[in-house]
């Protein structure tokens, strides 16, 4: 449950800028490339709870050139004895526009399983949801500019409105997940230097706004730090709970498109 909570939370709140009308930044300044891979370590205090890995490859989907992104989370060590988690998420999205064409969610969480494939038709504004476990295929309306759980993360990185962000400003995104359309908001809190295993990293700090009815409320229990460089990688996610806090820290990475910047004192 912890893996799923942080994986979904991380990807959900990381997508807060995708509705902005930002010029296409494909080309030399694109923040990711074919073959990129990175890993987050999820931990509670000194105890490792699980890991989440993200990989990206350029492929063909029919006649379209797409990026195929994969997210995988699993419990490790002692946590696996108490609650076994293996969650797979995949997205096929347009390499230029970032719009998703196909989304896959295949999870096993302590015996709870779900296996769903979603096909997006942006011209017809529909999502066809194939629930393989139930053997059901249903169609649902989608909002303009909709993203799935995985594509939103890469869309944000590629269309990052860095020069337009004001401290305490917030942005929203339309997302389709679990047969429903959602709106997420993300608030920018300013810059902060984070001590990581790689050294000190200059980051941009964000906080999600939670929707209650039709009103968005600020919840201070979750904070996200993103590297303030051309890679725009997640450096840390922290969720405060009643008896401490759960953290997800950047653990490993390879094949980044741009140099990973460390603060030199």
C-alpha positions as CSV (number, residue, x, y, z in Angstrom):
1,X,0.0,0.0,0.0
2,X,2.9,2.4,0.8
3,X,4.4,1.8,-2.7
4,X,1.1,2.5,-4.4
5,X,0.4,5.5,-2.2
6,X,3.7,7.2,-3.0
7,X,3.9,6.1,-6.6
8,X,0.4,7.5,-7.4
9,X,0.9,10.5,-5.2
10,X,4.3,11.3,-6.7
11,X,3.0,11.0,-10.3
12,X,-0.3,12.7,-9.6
13,X,1.1,15.9,-8.0
14,X,4.0,16.1,-10.3
15,X,1.7,16.8,-13.2
16,X,0.4,20.2,-12.1
17,X,1.5,22.3,-15.1
18,X,0.3,20.3,-18.1
19,X,-2.7,22.6,-18.9
20,X,-0.4,25.6,-19.5
21,X,-0.1,26.8,-23.1
22,X,3.7,26.4,-23.4
23,X,5.6,26.4,-26.7
24,X,6.9,23.0,-27.8
25,X,10.4,22.6,-26.4
26,X,11.3,19.5,-28.3
27,X,14.9,19.3,-29.7
28,X,18.1,20.2,-27.9
29,X,16.4,21.4,-24.8
30,X,14.1,18.4,-24.3
31,X,14.8,17.2,-20.7
32,X,14.8,13.5,-21.4
33,X,15.9,11.1,-24.1
34,X,15.6,7.5,-25.3
35,X,17.1,5.2,-22.7
36,X,16.7,7.4,-19.6
37,X,16.3,5.5,-16.3
38,X,16.0,6.5,-12.7
39,X,15.1,5.0,-9.3
40,X,13.4,6.4,-6.2
41,X,14.0,4.8,-2.7
42,X,10.9,4.9,-0.5
43,X,11.7,4.8,3.2
44,X,10.1,5.3,6.6
45,X,12.8,6.6,8.9
46,X,15.9,4.4,8.6
47,X,13.8,1.5,7.1
48,X,13.7,0.9,3.4
49,X,10.1,0.2,2.4
50,X,10.2,-0.1,-1.4
51,X,11.7,1.2,-4.7
52,X,10.1,2.8,-7.7
53,X,11.9,2.8,-11.1
54,X,11.1,4.8,-14.3
55,X,12.4,4.0,-17.8
56,X,11.8,5.7,-21.2
57,X,12.3,4.3,-24.7
58,X,11.4,5.6,-28.1
59,X,9.2,3.1,-30.1
60,X,6.6,2.8,-32.8
61,X,2.9,2.5,-31.9
62,X,1.2,1.7,-35.1
63,X,2.4,4.5,-37.5
64,X,3.1,6.9,-34.6
65,X,6.6,7.5,-33.1
66,X,6.1,7.5,-29.3
67,X,7.9,7.4,-26.1
68,X,7.1,4.3,-24.1
69,X,7.4,5.1,-20.4
70,X,7.4,2.4,-17.7
71,X,6.9,2.9,-13.9
72,X,7.5,-0.1,-11.6
73,X,7.1,-0.2,-7.8
74,X,7.7,-3.1,-5.4
75,X,8.2,-3.6,-1.7
76,X,11.6,-4.8,-0.5
77,X,13.1,-6.5,2.6
78,X,11.0,-6.8,5.7
79,X,8.2,-4.8,4.2
80,X,7.7,-7.5,1.5
81,X,7.1,-10.1,4.2
82,X,4.2,-8.1,5.6
83,X,2.7,-6.7,2.4
84,X,3.9,-7.8,-1.0
85,X,3.5,-5.1,-3.7
86,X,4.3,-5.3,-7.4
87,X,2.8,-2.4,-9.4
88,X,3.4,-1.8,-13.2
89,X,2.4,1.3,-15.0
90,X,3.0,2.1,-18.7
91,X,2.2,4.9,-21.0
92,X,2.7,5.5,-24.7
93,X,2.7,9.2,-25.5
94,X,3.4,11.3,-28.5
95,X,7.1,12.3,-28.7
96,X,6.3,15.9,-29.8
97,X,3.0,16.8,-28.2
98,X,3.1,14.6,-25.1
99,X,-0.5,13.5,-25.4
100,X,-1.1,9.9,-24.3
101,X,-2.3,7.2,-26.7
102,X,-2.3,4.2,-24.4
103,X,-2.0,3.6,-20.7
104,X,-1.5,0.2,-18.8
105,X,-2.0,-0.4,-15.1
106,X,-1.2,-4.0,-13.9
107,X,-0.9,-4.2,-10.1
108,X,-0.8,-6.8,-7.3
109,X,-1.0,-5.3,-3.8
110,X,-1.2,-8.0,-1.1
111,X,-3.5,-10.1,-3.3
112,X,-5.6,-7.1,-4.6
113,X,-5.1,-7.2,-8.4
114,X,-6.1,-4.9,-11.2
115,X,-5.2,-5.1,-14.9
116,X,-6.5,-2.3,-17.1
117,X,-5.6,-0.9,-20.5
118,X,-6.8,2.5,-21.7
119,X,-6.8,3.6,-25.4
120,X,-7.2,7.4,-25.8
121,X,-9.0,8.9,-28.9
122,X,-8.3,12.6,-28.6
123,X,-10.3,13.5,-31.8
124,X,-13.4,11.9,-30.4
125,X,-12.6,12.9,-26.8
126,X,-13.1,9.4,-25.4
127,X,-11.1,6.8,-23.5
128,X,-11.8,3.1,-24.1
129,X,-11.1,1.2,-20.9
130,X,-10.4,-2.5,-21.1
131,X,-10.7,-4.1,-17.7
132,X,-9.0,-7.4,-18.3
133,X,-9.8,-8.8,-14.9
134,X,-13.6,-8.2,-15.3
135,X,-13.6,-8.8,-19.0
136,X,-15.3,-5.5,-19.6
137,X,-14.6,-2.8,-22.2
138,X,-16.3,0.6,-21.6
139,X,-15.9,4.1,-23.2
140,X,-15.8,7.3,-21.2
141,X,-15.6,11.0,-22.1
142,X,-12.3,12.8,-21.5
143,X,-11.4,16.5,-21.1
144,X,-9.3,18.5,-23.6
145,X,-5.6,18.1,-23.1
146,X,-6.1,15.1,-20.8
147,X,-3.0,13.2,-19.5
148,X,-2.7,9.8,-17.9
149,X,-0.9,9.1,-14.7
150,X,2.5,8.5,-16.3
151,X,2.4,10.8,-19.4
152,X,1.7,13.8,-17.2
153,X,5.1,13.5,-15.5
154,X,7.0,13.6,-18.8
155,X,4.7,16.3,-20.3
156,X,5.5,18.5,-17.3
157,X,9.2,18.0,-17.8
158,X,9.1,18.8,-21.5
159,X,6.7,21.8,-21.3
160,X,8.0,23.3,-18.0
161,X,6.9,26.9,-17.6
162,X,9.9,27.8,-15.5
163,X,10.0,31.5,-16.4
164,X,6.2,31.9,-15.8
165,X,6.1,30.4,-12.3
166,X,5.5,32.8,-9.4
167,X,6.0,31.9,-5.7
168,X,2.6,30.8,-4.2
169,X,1.1,30.5,-7.7
170,X,-0.8,27.4,-8.6
171,X,-1.6,25.4,-11.8
172,X,-3.9,22.6,-12.8
173,X,-4.2,19.7,-15.1
174,X,-6.9,17.4,-16.4
175,X,-6.1,13.7,-15.8
176,X,-8.0,10.5,-16.6
177,X,-7.5,7.7,-14.0
178,X,-9.8,4.8,-12.8
179,X,-12.6,5.6,-15.3
180,X,-12.8,9.2,-14.1
181,X,-11.6,12.7,-15.0
182,X,-9.7,14.5,-12.2
183,X,-8.3,18.0,-11.8
184,X,-5.1,18.4,-9.9
185,X,-3.6,21.7,-8.7
186,X,0.0,22.2,-7.7
187,X,1.4,25.2,-5.7
188,X,5.0,26.5,-6.2
189,X,6.7,27.4,-2.9
190,X,10.0,28.7,-4.2
191,X,13.6,27.3,-4.4
192,X,15.4,25.2,-1.8
193,X,18.7,23.3,-1.7
194,X,18.3,19.6,-0.8
195,X,21.0,17.4,0.7
196,X,20.9,14.2,-1.4
197,X,23.2,11.1,-1.7
198,X,24.7,12.8,-4.7
199,X,25.4,16.1,-3.0
200,X,23.5,19.4,-2.6
201,X,20.9,19.9,-5.3
202,X,19.1,23.2,-6.0
203,X,15.4,22.4,-6.3
204,X,12.0,23.9,-6.9
205,X,9.6,23.1,-4.1
206,X,5.9,22.3,-4.7
207,X,2.8,21.4,-2.7
208,X,-0.4,19.8,-3.9
209,X,-3.8,21.4,-3.4
210,X,-6.6,18.9,-2.6
211,X,-10.1,19.4,-4.0
212,X,-12.9,19.2,-1.5
213,X,-16.2,19.5,-3.4
214,X,-15.4,22.3,-5.8
215,X,-13.0,24.1,-3.5
216,X,-9.2,23.5,-3.5
217,X,-7.7,23.4,-0.1
218,X,-4.0,23.4,0.8
219,X,-2.6,20.4,2.7
220,X,0.8,20.9,4.2
221,X,1.4,17.2,4.7
222,X,2.9,16.5,1.2
223,X,5.9,18.3,-0.3
224,X,7.8,17.7,-3.6
225,X,11.3,18.9,-4.6
226,X,12.3,18.9,-8.3
227,X,15.8,19.6,-9.6
228,X,16.1,23.2,-10.9
229,X,18.2,22.2,-14.0
230,X,17.5,20.9,-17.5
231,X,16.7,17.4,-16.3
232,X,13.9,18.4,-14.0
233,X,14.2,15.2,-12.0
234,X,12.3,14.4,-8.8
235,X,14.8,14.7,-5.9
236,X,12.5,14.1,-2.9
237,X,8.9,13.6,-2.0
238,X,7.8,13.8,1.7
239,X,4.5,12.9,3.2
240,X,4.0,13.6,6.9
241,X,1.9,11.2,8.9
242,X,0.8,10.9,12.5
243,X,3.9,9.0,13.6
244,X,6.7,10.5,11.4
245,X,7.1,10.9,7.7
246,X,7.5,8.8,4.6
247,X,10.1,9.9,2.1
248,X,10.9,9.0,-1.5
249,X,14.5,10.1,-2.5
250,X,16.3,9.9,-5.8
251,X,18.5,6.8,-5.5
252,X,20.0,6.1,-8.9
253,X,19.9,7.3,-12.5
254,X,21.5,6.7,-15.9
255,X,21.5,8.0,-19.4
256,X,20.2,11.5,-18.5
257,X,20.2,13.9,-21.5
258,X,21.8,16.7,-19.6
259,X,24.5,16.9,-16.9
260,X,23.3,16.4,-13.4
261,X,24.0,19.6,-11.5
262,X,25.4,19.7,-8.0
263,X,25.7,22.8,-5.9
264,X,29.4,23.8,-5.5
265,X,30.2,25.8,-2.4
